Amino acid sequence: MKKYIWLVVVAMYVLAGCKQVSNDDNYFVKVKNTAFVINDQPYQYVGANYWQGMNLGAPRSGDRERLIKELDQLQAMGIKNLRVLAASEADSAGRYCIHPAVQQAPGVYNEEVLEGLDFFLNEMSKRDMKAVMVLGNFWTWSGGFPQYLNWAGAGDIPYPQDEEHSWTEFVDYSKQFYTNAKAQEMMNQYIEFIVSRTNTVNGINYTDDPTIMAWQLSNEPRGYDQVEVYQQWISKTARLIKQLDSNHLVSIGSEGNATGPWDGINVLEDNRVEDVDYITMHIWAQNWGWYTPGQPDSVYQEAIKKTEAYWDAHVAAAKELNKPLVLEEFGIARDGASFDVKASTTSRDQFYKYLLGKVETSIESEDVVCGVNFWSYTGSGRPPRPGEYWQLGDPFIGDPPHELQGWYGVYDTDTTTITIITDVATTVNKL
């Protein structure tokens, strides 16, 4: 009996100690001027977009064996940070989006997928990785603003992938989110729910979990001609998160300036908000029409000039606001813009080496760009129909369901690309 009591007491002390460590302010990523720090020591990283981790971690609908394998692969590459989905919204009518989703109707949550997020975060903690938790989406692939608007009575979603709808129609629909109080309230309710969650695997409250680096308002929100209400939404939502969780950072998740002022986003003005801790930048040379693999080298060189100017504008904004800057999305297709899983990656490797090299130089010189997340890691997943849209039952890969599968994702067999990532990550991790 005495031995039993002693074991119980020891177990209680161990559990209490673990809880104390998880809630120790020194273990969280903080901002100090234009740098990230942990326990007042610099934190800089090479990371990946790996949005599918939550769904892969689900105990029944997921694939935990694959998740663990791919986390081990990322760890071997030196990856320290993953940008992940912490929210998805889709009812049975939802198309070009993730199924199963976390939220299947307003306030109706799929606990199995949420357990997948718990499992995912716990596995990340074992590998000393940090998570950027994305809470919304301007685009359809996680449900996002369009699904909330549909639930709020705004009508059917005009999917631009369908021939009868254009991207202009879709944008006009999705931007209504900033003026639709009902849709915003649905999202706020979910934010309150997920930020306050307790991990079912390790018992740690999300607010106390140092595995989480930041909460992110949305994936690539744009204001278009609703700039004022868009910026008001940023301020209100960031403030809500800070009221719920004082331990973690907050970022917008925007592209920065994107293709021009008509997109209604401005890296300087949008990030002036006090509760936004750091700035994000996306660079999409191919999506923005700057360069497509297979075009002449002269076109590539012009794309590099545009990238340099884009980079410099965001660095200047970060310095003016005295906030860190992260290149959290960039990617490019395989050679010849092919979707074939066996297609070569010469153009991709060239672009990866260039951009990752700029990040490495910034970190070495203690400039404002402190981290990078390439788009994106597919690992051992393969599209069953390369160049077509995702369908229910297909494996989750790095290319989200609203985009043609096999476009940008990095496979575990893309050895030349992985070598470039690993080399830069190794250097950054030694600094």
Helices and strands as residue ranges (DSSP letters): H 2-22, G 25-27, E 29-32, E 35-38, E 41-42, E 45-49, H 53-56, H 64-77, E 81-85, E 103-105, E 108-109, H 111-126, E 130-134, H 144-151, H 167-174, G 175-179, H 181-195, G 206-208, E 212-216, H 227-244, E 249-251, G 261-263, H 267-270, E 279-283, H 297-321, E 325-330, G 335-337, H 346-364, E 369-374, E 377-379, E 410-411, H 415-430
